[in-house]
């Protein structure tokens, strides 16, 4: 019988294991770079750029996957999948700086991606630091037709009471909406929307000046009035594109914005949603475009939060793929928010009422948190709070 045994170690545990082995303490940080493997997709490279990067990767023992026709130059552009340890990547980037075809710029972006550290957002004098915890956004629908809780909180007193219950349960943000954005729902005009949400905002603010509030709206008029009455965040499911004045309002008041990916409007988004590329590439590219548009409109990058829009113009298969690969959206460097609460992505797997599916909802949100999501948007704050607190301790 052999005296030795072999055990596979997860990369995130490498530091603990290397210390236990008795490795030289002064060299641990440098050594860990050799055990931390990274995969980066670099899009839209020329054949020359891709060829050089692949050769540089091979030269240090790493590798890069490129289109098979790069060698023949029958294509103009290719994407590239670069796989290496951190140590190898740093060497590759140093070598790229000496190469032609704008590879120095790509090198700088890779190093920036590698060394990025999330910066906190200050909202209502509170620091929202995604490196320290996961934040819970509680849903407060002031609508007669929302799929889960339509009609329950139309009265301002009832809505304010529910808000207070969520606060007692540990909610970080309360998201107030006066227009249902479920599939096939019709637009509510801003006047009706404001008539629903403004009294609720006033009622909440009359008893609580500390809780962070967001307004779930596509209309700049509603967003502006809501901010004037004490709302801190604009949550626009159209990604600031339904109302062309929305970016101007967000920039004017210097408030955080949640930029969501959606396909067309709620009324038509679920009518045979089709994408030309794989869903993750399509959503990523669209969110990148939307965030750049927001920045060009005067919105600070520090005020941007992104949401891949689960259920907004996606099939069940699209939603599952986005959830499985949600960690890829961290590369955009913005906080990532996801709302899956009581949506069809759960009901297609688990039978029962919305409340009966809450355990599955907690399991799905726990998976999202493990994958790096920073804010989860939920109906049942109380049931999520303990799970989130435990996960934050582990992560």
C-alpha positions as a Markdown table, in Angstrom:
| # | Residue | x | y | z |
|---|---|---|---|---|
| 1 | Unk | 0.0 | 0.0 | 0.0 |
| 2 | Unk | 1.2 | 3.5 | -0.9 |
| 3 | Unk | 1.9 | 6.0 | 2.0 |
| 4 | Unk | 0.9 | 9.0 | -0.1 |
| 5 | Unk | -2.5 | 10.2 | -1.3 |
| 6 | Unk | -3.7 | 12.8 | -3.8 |
| 7 | Unk | -6.4 | 15.4 | -3.1 |
| 8 | Unk | -7.6 | 18.0 | -5.6 |
| 9 | Unk | -7.5 | 21.5 | -4.3 |
| 10 | Unk | -9.8 | 24.3 | -5.4 |
| 11 | Unk | -7.8 | 27.4 | -6.6 |
| 12 | Unk | -9.4 | 29.6 | -4.0 |
| 13 | Unk | -8.0 | 27.4 | -1.3 |
| 14 | Unk | -4.4 | 27.5 | -2.6 |
| 15 | Unk | -3.2 | 30.1 | -0.1 |
| 16 | Unk | -4.3 | 28.1 | 2.9 |
| 17 | Unk | -2.8 | 24.9 | 1.5 |
| 18 | Unk | 0.5 | 26.5 | 0.5 |
| 19 | Unk | 0.9 | 27.9 | 4.1 |
| 20 | Unk | 0.2 | 24.6 | 5.6 |
| 21 | Unk | 2.8 | 23.0 | 3.5 |
| 22 | Unk | 5.5 | 25.2 | 5.0 |
| 23 | Unk | 6.3 | 27.2 | 1.9 |
| 24 | Unk | 8.5 | 30.3 | 2.2 |
| 25 | Unk | 6.1 | 33.0 | 3.6 |
| 26 | Unk | 8.0 | 35.8 | 1.9 |
| 27 | Unk | 7.3 | 34.3 | -1.5 |
| 28 | Unk | 3.6 | 33.2 | -1.1 |
| 29 | Unk | 2.0 | 36.2 | -2.9 |
| 30 | Unk | 4.2 | 35.8 | -5.9 |
| 31 | Unk | 3.8 | 32.0 | -6.0 |
| 32 | Unk | 0.0 | 32.2 | -5.8 |
| 33 | Unk | 0.0 | 33.9 | -9.2 |
| 34 | Unk | 1.2 | 30.6 | -10.7 |
| 35 | Unk | -1.9 | 28.8 | -9.3 |
| 36 | Unk | -4.6 | 31.3 | -10.2 |
| 37 | Unk | -5.8 | 30.5 | -13.7 |
| 38 | Unk | -7.6 | 33.1 | -15.8 |
| 39 | Unk | -9.7 | 32.9 | -19.0 |
| 40 | Unk | -10.2 | 36.1 | -21.0 |
| 41 | Unk | -12.2 | 36.5 | -24.3 |
| 42 | Unk | -10.8 | 39.3 | -26.4 |
| 43 | Unk | -13.2 | 40.3 | -29.2 |
| 44 | Unk | -12.8 | 41.7 | -32.7 |
| 45 | Unk | -9.0 | 41.2 | -33.2 |
| 46 | Unk | -7.3 | 41.4 | -36.6 |
| 47 | Unk | -5.6 | 38.2 | -37.9 |
| 48 | Unk | -2.2 | 39.9 | -37.1 |
| 49 | Unk | -3.2 | 40.7 | -33.5 |
| 50 | Unk | -4.6 | 37.3 | -32.9 |
| 51 | Unk | -1.6 | 35.5 | -34.3 |
| 52 | Unk | 0.9 | 37.5 | -32.2 |
| 53 | Unk | -1.1 | 37.0 | -29.0 |
| 54 | Unk | -1.3 | 33.3 | -29.6 |
| 55 | Unk | 2.4 | 33.0 | -30.2 |
| 56 | Unk | 3.2 | 35.0 | -27.1 |
| 57 | Unk | 0.9 | 32.8 | -25.0 |
| 58 | Unk | 2.5 | 29.6 | -26.3 |
| 59 | Unk | 6.0 | 31.1 | -25.5 |
| 60 | Unk | 5.2 | 31.1 | -21.8 |
| 61 | Unk | 3.4 | 27.8 | -21.6 |
| 62 | Unk | -0.1 | 29.3 | -21.9 |
| 63 | Unk | -2.5 | 29.0 | -24.9 |
| 64 | Unk | -5.0 | 31.0 | -27.0 |
| 65 | Unk | -7.9 | 29.7 | -29.2 |
| 66 | Unk | -8.6 | 31.6 | -32.4 |
| 67 | Unk | -10.6 | 31.1 | -35.6 |
| 68 | Unk | -9.3 | 28.3 | -37.7 |
| 69 | Unk | -9.0 | 30.7 | -40.8 |
| 70 | Unk | -6.7 | 33.2 | -39.1 |
| 71 | Unk | -3.7 | 31.5 | -40.6 |
| 72 | Unk | -5.1 | 32.0 | -44.1 |
| 73 | Unk | -6.4 | 35.5 | -43.4 |
| 74 | Unk | -9.7 | 34.6 | -45.1 |
| 75 | Unk | -11.5 | 36.4 | -42.3 |
| 76 | Unk | -11.1 | 40.0 | -41.2 |
| 77 | Unk | -11.7 | 39.6 | -37.5 |
| 78 | Unk | -11.6 | 36.9 | -34.9 |
| 79 | Unk | -12.3 | 36.5 | -31.2 |
| 80 | Unk | -9.7 | 35.0 | -29.0 |
| 81 | Unk | -9.9 | 32.9 | -25.8 |
| 82 | Unk | -6.7 | 33.4 | -23.8 |
| 83 | Unk | -6.0 | 31.0 | -20.9 |
| 84 | Unk | -3.1 | 31.4 | -18.6 |
| 85 | Unk | -2.0 | 31.8 | -15.0 |
| 86 | Unk | -1.7 | 35.4 | -13.6 |
| 87 | Unk | 2.1 | 35.0 | -13.7 |
| 88 | Unk | 2.0 | 34.0 | -17.3 |
| 89 | Unk | -0.5 | 36.7 | -18.2 |
| 90 | Unk | 1.8 | 39.4 | -16.7 |
| 91 | Unk | 4.7 | 38.2 | -18.9 |
| 92 | Unk | 2.4 | 38.1 | -22.0 |
| 93 | Unk | 1.3 | 41.7 | -21.4 |
| 94 | Unk | 4.8 | 42.9 | -21.0 |
| 95 | Unk | 5.8 | 41.3 | -24.3 |
| 96 | Unk | 2.7 | 42.7 | -26.0 |
| 97 | Unk | 3.8 | 46.2 | -25.1 |
| 98 | Unk | 6.7 | 45.8 | -27.5 |
| 99 | Unk | 4.5 | 44.6 | -30.4 |
| 100 | Unk | 2.9 | 46.5 | -33.3 |
| 101 | Unk | -0.8 | 46.6 | -34.3 |
| 102 | Unk | -2.0 | 48.4 | -31.2 |
| 103 | Unk | -1.2 | 45.5 | -28.9 |
| 104 | Unk | 0.1 | 47.9 | -26.3 |
| 105 | Unk | -3.4 | 49.1 | -25.8 |
| 106 | Unk | -4.8 | 45.6 | -25.5 |
| 107 | Unk | -2.0 | 44.8 | -23.0 |
| 108 | Unk | -3.0 | 47.8 | -20.8 |
| 109 | Unk | -6.7 | 46.8 | -20.9 |
| 110 | Unk | -5.8 | 43.2 | -19.9 |
| 111 | Unk | -3.7 | 44.4 | -17.0 |
| 112 | Unk | -6.5 | 46.8 | -15.9 |
| 113 | Unk | -8.9 | 43.9 | -16.0 |
| 114 | Unk | -6.6 | 41.7 | -14.0 |
| 115 | Unk | -5.9 | 44.4 | -11.3 |
| 116 | Unk | -9.4 | 46.0 | -11.0 |
| 117 | Unk | -10.7 | 46.4 | -7.6 |
| 118 | Unk | -14.4 | 47.4 | -7.1 |
| 119 | Unk | -14.9 | 50.9 | -5.9 |
| 120 | Unk | -17.8 | 51.6 | -3.5 |
| 121 | Unk | -20.9 | 53.7 | -4.3 |
| 122 | Unk | -22.0 | 56.3 | -1.8 |
| 123 | Unk | -25.8 | 56.5 | -1.6 |
| 124 | Unk | -27.7 | 58.5 | 1.0 |
| 125 | Unk | -24.4 | 58.9 | 2.9 |
| 126 | Unk | -24.0 | 55.1 | 3.1 |
| 127 | Unk | -21.1 | 53.2 | 1.5 |
| 128 | Unk | -22.3 | 50.4 | -0.7 |
| 129 | Unk | -19.1 | 48.2 | -0.9 |
| 130 | Unk | -19.7 | 45.1 | -3.1 |
| 131 | Unk | -16.3 | 43.7 | -1.9 |
| 132 | Unk | -17.8 | 43.4 | 1.6 |
| 133 | Unk | -21.3 | 42.2 | 1.2 |
| 134 | Unk | -24.3 | 41.3 | -1.0 |
| 135 | Unk | -27.1 | 43.8 | -1.1 |
| 136 | Unk | -30.8 | 43.0 | -1.0 |
| 137 | Unk | -33.2 | 45.1 | -3.0 |
| 138 | Unk | -36.8 | 44.6 | -1.9 |
| 139 | Unk | -39.6 | 44.9 | -4.5 |
| 140 | Unk | -42.5 | 47.2 | -3.8 |
| 141 | Unk | -45.0 | 47.2 | -6.7 |
| 142 | Unk | -47.7 | 49.9 | -6.6 |
| 143 | Unk | -49.5 | 48.3 | -9.5 |
| 144 | Unk | -52.8 | 46.5 | -10.1 |
| 145 | Unk | -51.4 | 44.0 | -12.5 |
| 146 | Unk | -47.9 | 42.8 | -11.4 |
| 147 | Unk | -47.6 | 39.0 | -11.8 |
| 148 | Unk | -46.9 | 38.3 | -8.2 |
| 149 | Unk | -48.2 | 41.1 | -5.9 |
| 150 | Unk | -50.4 | 43.2 | -8.2 |
| 151 | Unk | -53.0 | 45.3 | -6.3 |
| 152 | Unk | -51.8 | 44.4 | -2.8 |
| 153 | Unk | -49.9 | 47.7 | -2.0 |
| 154 | Unk | -51.8 | 50.3 | -4.0 |
| 155 | Unk | -52.8 | 52.2 | -0.9 |
| 156 | Unk | -49.9 | 54.4 | 0.4 |
| 157 | Unk | -50.4 | 53.3 | 4.0 |
| 158 | Unk | -50.3 | 49.6 | 3.0 |
| 159 | Unk | -47.2 | 50.2 | 0.9 |
| 160 | Unk | -45.4 | 52.1 | 3.6 |
| 161 | Unk | -46.2 | 49.4 | 6.1 |
| 162 | Unk | -44.7 | 46.7 | 3.8 |
| 163 | Unk | -41.7 | 48.9 | 3.3 |
| 164 | Unk | -41.2 | 49.1 | 7.1 |
| 165 | Unk | -41.5 | 45.3 | 7.3 |
| 166 | Unk | -38.8 | 44.9 | 4.7 |
| 167 | Unk | -36.6 | 47.4 | 6.6 |
| 168 | Unk | -37.0 | 45.4 | 9.8 |
| 169 | Unk | -36.0 | 42.2 | 7.9 |
| 170 | Unk | -32.7 | 43.8 | 6.7 |
| 171 | Unk | -33.4 | 45.2 | 3.2 |
| 172 | Unk | -30.8 | 47.5 | 1.8 |
| 173 | Unk | -32.7 | 49.1 | -1.0 |
| 174 | Unk | -36.5 | 49.3 | -1.7 |
| 175 | Unk | -37.4 | 49.4 | -5.4 |
| 176 | Unk | -40.7 | 51.2 | -6.0 |
| 177 | Unk | -42.6 | 50.7 | -9.3 |
| 178 | Unk | -45.9 | 52.0 | -10.6 |
| 179 | Unk | -45.8 | 50.2 | -13.9 |
| 180 | Unk | -45.8 | 46.5 | -14.4 |
| 181 | Unk | -43.1 | 45.3 | -16.8 |
| 182 | Unk | -44.2 | 41.7 | -16.9 |
| 183 | Unk | -44.4 | 40.1 | -20.4 |
| 184 | Unk | -47.2 | 41.6 | -22.6 |
| 185 | Unk | -48.0 | 44.4 | -20.1 |
| 186 | Unk | -49.0 | 47.7 | -21.6 |
| 187 | Unk | -47.4 | 51.1 | -20.9 |
| 188 | Unk | -48.7 | 53.3 | -18.1 |
| 189 | Unk | -48.6 | 57.0 | -18.8 |
| 190 | Unk | -46.3 | 59.0 | -16.5 |
| 191 | Unk | -49.2 | 60.9 | -14.9 |
| 192 | Unk | -50.8 | 57.7 | -13.7 |
| 193 | Unk | -47.5 | 56.3 | -12.7 |
| 194 | Unk | -46.6 | 59.3 | -10.6 |
| 195 | Unk | -50.1 | 59.3 | -9.0 |
| 196 | Unk | -49.3 | 55.7 | -7.8 |
| 197 | Unk | -45.7 | 56.1 | -6.6 |
| 198 | Unk | -45.2 | 59.7 | -5.3 |
| 199 | Unk | -47.6 | 59.4 | -2.4 |
| 200 | Unk | -45.9 | 56.1 | -1.4 |
| 201 | Unk | -42.5 | 57.7 | -1.6 |
| 202 | Unk | -43.7 | 60.7 | 0.5 |
| 203 | Unk | -45.3 | 58.3 | 3.1 |
| 204 | Unk | -42.0 | 56.3 | 3.4 |
| 205 | Unk | -39.9 | 59.4 | 3.7 |
| 206 | Unk | -42.1 | 60.9 | 6.4 |
| 207 | Unk | -41.2 | 58.0 | 8.7 |
| 208 | Unk | -37.8 | 57.0 | 7.4 |
| 209 | Unk | -35.1 | 59.2 | 6.0 |
| 210 | Unk | -32.3 | 56.6 | 6.0 |
| 211 | Unk | -33.4 | 53.7 | 3.8 |
| 212 | Unk | -32.2 | 53.8 | 0.2 |
| 213 | Unk | -35.1 | 54.0 | -2.3 |
| 214 | Unk | -35.0 | 53.3 | -6.1 |
| 215 | Unk | -37.7 | 54.1 | -8.7 |
| 216 | Unk | -38.5 | 51.4 | -11.2 |
| 217 | Unk | -39.6 | 53.5 | -14.2 |
| 218 | Unk | -39.0 | 54.0 | -17.9 |
| 219 | Unk | -40.2 | 57.6 | -17.8 |
| 220 | Unk | -38.0 | 60.6 | -17.2 |
| 221 | Unk | -40.9 | 62.7 | -15.7 |
| 222 | Unk | -41.5 | 60.0 | -13.1 |
| 223 | Unk | -37.9 | 59.6 | -12.4 |
| 224 | Unk | -37.3 | 63.3 | -11.9 |
| 225 | Unk | -40.3 | 63.7 | -9.6 |
| 226 | Unk | -39.4 | 60.6 | -7.6 |
| 227 | Unk | -35.8 | 61.9 | -7.0 |
| 228 | Unk | -37.2 | 65.3 | -5.9 |
| 229 | Unk | -39.3 | 63.5 | -3.3 |
| 230 | Unk | -36.4 | 61.5 | -1.9 |
| 231 | Unk | -35.6 | 58.6 | -4.2 |
| 232 | Unk | -31.9 | 57.8 | -4.6 |
| 233 | Unk | -31.6 | 55.4 | -7.6 |
| 234 | Unk | -33.2 | 55.2 | -11.1 |
| 235 | Unk | -34.0 | 51.7 | -12.2 |
| 236 | Unk | -34.8 | 51.7 | -15.9 |
| 237 | Unk | -35.6 | 48.3 | -17.5 |
| 238 | Unk | -35.1 | 49.9 | -20.9 |
| 239 | Unk | -31.5 | 50.7 | -20.2 |
| 240 | Unk | -32.2 | 54.5 | -20.4 |
| 241 | Unk | -33.5 | 54.1 | -24.0 |
| 242 | Unk | -37.3 | 54.2 | -23.8 |
| 243 | Unk | -37.3 | 57.9 | -22.9 |
| 244 | Unk | -34.5 | 59.9 | -24.5 |
| 245 | Unk | -34.5 | 62.4 | -21.6 |
| 246 | Unk | -33.8 | 59.8 | -19.0 |
| 247 | Unk | -29.9 | 60.0 | -19.3 |
| 248 | Unk | -30.2 | 63.8 | -18.9 |
| 249 | Unk | -32.3 | 63.4 | -15.7 |
| 250 | Unk | -29.9 | 60.9 | -14.2 |
| 251 | Unk | -26.9 | 63.1 | -15.0 |
| 252 | Unk | -28.6 | 66.2 | -13.7 |
| 253 | Unk | -29.3 | 64.8 | -10.3 |
| 254 | Unk | -26.0 | 62.7 | -10.2 |
| 255 | Unk | -27.8 | 59.6 | -9.0 |
| 256 | Unk | -27.0 | 55.9 | -9.5 |
| 257 | Unk | -28.7 | 54.2 | -12.5 |
| 258 | Unk | -29.5 | 50.6 | -13.1 |
| 259 | Unk | -29.1 | 49.9 | -16.8 |
| 260 | Unk | -30.9 | 46.7 | -17.8 |
| 261 | Unk | -30.8 | 44.7 | -21.0 |
| 262 | Unk | -34.2 | 44.1 | -22.5 |
| 263 | Unk | -35.4 | 43.2 | -26.0 |
| 264 | Unk | -37.9 | 45.8 | -27.2 |
| 265 | Unk | -40.7 | 46.7 | -24.7 |
| 266 | Unk | -42.5 | 44.5 | -22.1 |
| 267 | Unk | -45.5 | 44.4 | -24.5 |
| 268 | Unk | -43.6 | 42.6 | -27.2 |
| 269 | Unk | -40.3 | 41.3 | -25.7 |
| 270 | Unk | -41.5 | 37.7 | -25.2 |
| 271 | Unk | -42.8 | 37.3 | -28.7 |
| 272 | Unk | -40.3 | 34.8 | -30.2 |
| 273 | Unk | -37.1 | 36.5 | -28.8 |
| 274 | Unk | -34.2 | 35.7 | -31.2 |
| 275 | Unk | -30.5 | 36.7 | -31.0 |
| 276 | Unk | -27.9 | 36.5 | -33.8 |
| 277 | Unk | -25.1 | 35.3 | -31.6 |
| 278 | Unk | -25.0 | 33.4 | -28.3 |
| 279 | Unk | -27.1 | 35.1 | -25.6 |
| 280 | Unk | -24.2 | 36.1 | -23.4 |
| 281 | Unk | -22.3 | 37.8 | -26.2 |
| 282 | Unk | -25.4 | 39.7 | -27.3 |
| 283 | Unk | -26.4 | 40.9 | -23.8 |
| 284 | Unk | -22.8 | 41.8 | -22.9 |
| 285 | Unk | -22.3 | 43.9 | -26.1 |
| 286 | Unk | -25.6 | 45.6 | -25.6 |
| 287 | Unk | -24.9 | 46.5 | -22.0 |
| 288 | Unk | -21.5 | 47.7 | -23.0 |
| 289 | Unk | -23.0 | 50.0 | -25.6 |
| 290 | Unk | -25.7 | 51.3 | -23.2 |
| 291 | Unk | -23.2 | 52.1 | -20.5 |
| 292 | Unk | -20.9 | 53.9 | -22.9 |
| 293 | Unk | -24.0 | 55.9 | -24.1 |
| 294 | Unk | -24.8 | 56.8 | -20.5 |
| 295 | Unk | -21.2 | 57.9 | -19.8 |
| 296 | Unk | -21.3 | 60.1 | -23.0 |
| 297 | Unk | -24.5 | 61.7 | -21.7 |
| 298 | Unk | -22.7 | 62.8 | -18.5 |
| 299 | Unk | -23.5 | 59.9 | -16.1 |
| 300 | Unk | -20.5 | 59.1 | -13.9 |
| 301 | Unk | -19.2 | 55.5 | -14.3 |
| 302 | Unk | -19.3 | 55.3 | -10.5 |
| 303 | Unk | -23.1 | 55.7 | -10.7 |
| 304 | Unk | -23.7 | 52.8 | -13.1 |
| 305 | Unk | -25.1 | 49.4 | -12.0 |
| 306 | Unk | -25.9 | 46.7 | -14.7 |
| 307 | Unk | -28.6 | 44.1 | -14.9 |
| 308 | Unk | -28.6 | 41.4 | -17.7 |
| 309 | Unk | -32.4 | 41.4 | -17.6 |
| 310 | Unk | -33.5 | 37.9 | -16.8 |
| 311 | Unk | -36.9 | 37.4 | -18.4 |
| 312 | Unk | -36.8 | 40.6 | -20.5 |
| 313 | Unk | -36.9 | 39.2 | -24.0 |
| 314 | Unk | -35.3 | 35.9 | -23.3 |
| 315 | Unk | -36.4 | 32.3 | -23.6 |
| 316 | Unk | -36.0 | 29.8 | -20.7 |
| 317 | Unk | -32.8 | 28.5 | -22.3 |
| 318 | Unk | -31.5 | 32.1 | -22.7 |
| 319 | Unk | -32.2 | 32.8 | -19.0 |
| 320 | Unk | -30.5 | 29.6 | -17.8 |
| 321 | Unk | -27.4 | 30.4 | -19.9 |
| 322 | Unk | -27.1 | 33.9 | -18.6 |
| 323 | Unk | -27.5 | 32.7 | -15.0 |
| 324 | Unk | -24.8 | 30.0 | -15.5 |
| 325 | Unk | -22.4 | 32.6 | -17.0 |
| 326 | Unk | -23.4 | 35.6 | -14.9 |
| 327 | Unk | -19.8 | 36.0 | -13.5 |
| 328 | Unk | -18.6 | 37.1 | -17.0 |
| 329 | Unk | -20.5 | 40.4 | -16.5 |
| 330 | Unk | -18.2 | 41.3 | -13.7 |
| 331 | Unk | -15.6 | 42.1 | -16.4 |
| 332 | Unk | -17.5 | 45.3 | -17.1 |
| 333 | Unk | -16.4 | 46.6 | -13.7 |
| 334 | Unk | -19.8 | 47.8 | -12.6 |
| 335 | Unk | -21.9 | 46.3 | -9.8 |
| 336 | Unk | -24.1 | 43.5 | -11.1 |
| 337 | Unk | -27.8 | 43.3 | -10.1 |
| 338 | Unk | -30.0 | 40.4 | -11.0 |
| 339 | Unk | -33.8 | 40.0 | -10.5 |
| 340 | Unk | -35.1 | 36.4 | -10.8 |
| 341 | Unk | -37.7 | 36.6 | -8.0 |
| 342 | Unk | -40.8 | 34.5 | -8.8 |
| 343 | Unk | -40.1 | 34.6 | -12.6 |
| 344 | Unk | -40.9 | 32.0 | -15.1 |
| 345 | Unk | -37.3 | 30.7 | -15.1 |
| 346 | Unk | -38.2 | 29.2 | -11.7 |
| 347 | Unk | -41.9 | 28.2 | -12.5 |
| 348 | Unk | -40.8 | 26.2 | -15.5 |
| 349 | Unk | -38.7 | 24.0 | -13.1 |
| 350 | Unk | -40.7 | 24.1 | -9.9 |
| 351 | Unk | -44.6 | 23.7 | -9.7 |
| 352 | Unk | -46.7 | 25.6 | -7.3 |
| 353 | Unk | -47.7 | 29.2 | -6.4 |
| 354 | Unk | -45.1 | 32.0 | -6.2 |
| 355 | Unk | -44.8 | 31.6 | -2.5 |
| 356 | Unk | -44.4 | 27.9 | -2.7 |
| 357 | Unk | -41.4 | 28.4 | -5.1 |
| 358 | Unk | -39.6 | 30.7 | -2.7 |
| 359 | Unk | -37.1 | 28.0 | -1.6 |
| 360 | Unk | -36.1 | 27.4 | -5.2 |
| 361 | Unk | -35.8 | 31.2 | -5.5 |
| 362 | Unk | -33.4 | 31.3 | -2.6 |
| 363 | Unk | -31.3 | 28.5 | -4.0 |
| 364 | Unk | -31.1 | 30.3 | -7.4 |
| 365 | Unk | -30.1 | 33.6 | -5.7 |
| 366 | Unk | -27.5 | 31.8 | -3.6 |
| 367 | Unk | -26.0 | 30.5 | -6.8 |
| 368 | Unk | -25.9 | 34.0 | -8.3 |
| 369 | Unk | -24.2 | 35.4 | -5.2 |
| 370 | Unk | -21.6 | 32.6 | -5.3 |
| 371 | Unk | -21.0 | 33.6 | -9.0 |
| 372 | Unk | -20.4 | 37.2 | -7.9 |
| 373 | Unk | -23.7 | 39.1 | -8.2 |
| 374 | Unk | -23.7 | 42.1 | -6.0 |
| 375 | Unk | -27.4 | 43.0 | -5.6 |
| 376 | Unk | -30.3 | 40.6 | -5.7 |
| 377 | Unk | -33.8 | 41.9 | -6.3 |
| 378 | Unk | -36.4 | 39.9 | -4.3 |
| 379 | Unk | -40.0 | 39.9 | -3.1 |
| 380 | Unk | -39.4 | 38.0 | 0.2 |
| 381 | Unk | -36.7 | 39.9 | 2.0 |
| 382 | Unk | -37.1 | 38.0 | 5.3 |
| 383 | Unk | -36.4 | 34.5 | 3.8 |
| 384 | Unk | -33.4 | 35.8 | 1.8 |
| 385 | Unk | -31.7 | 37.7 | 4.6 |
| 386 | Unk | -30.3 | 34.8 | 6.5 |
| 387 | Unk | -29.1 | 33.0 | 3.4 |
| 388 | Unk | -27.4 | 36.1 | 2.1 |
| 389 | Unk | -25.7 | 36.7 | 5.5 |
| 390 | Unk | -24.4 | 33.2 | 5.7 |
| 391 | Unk | -23.1 | 33.3 | 2.1 |
| 392 | Unk | -21.4 | 36.6 | 2.7 |
| 393 | Unk | -19.6 | 35.1 | 5.7 |
| 394 | Unk | -18.3 | 32.2 | 3.6 |
| 395 | Unk | -17.4 | 34.3 | 0.6 |
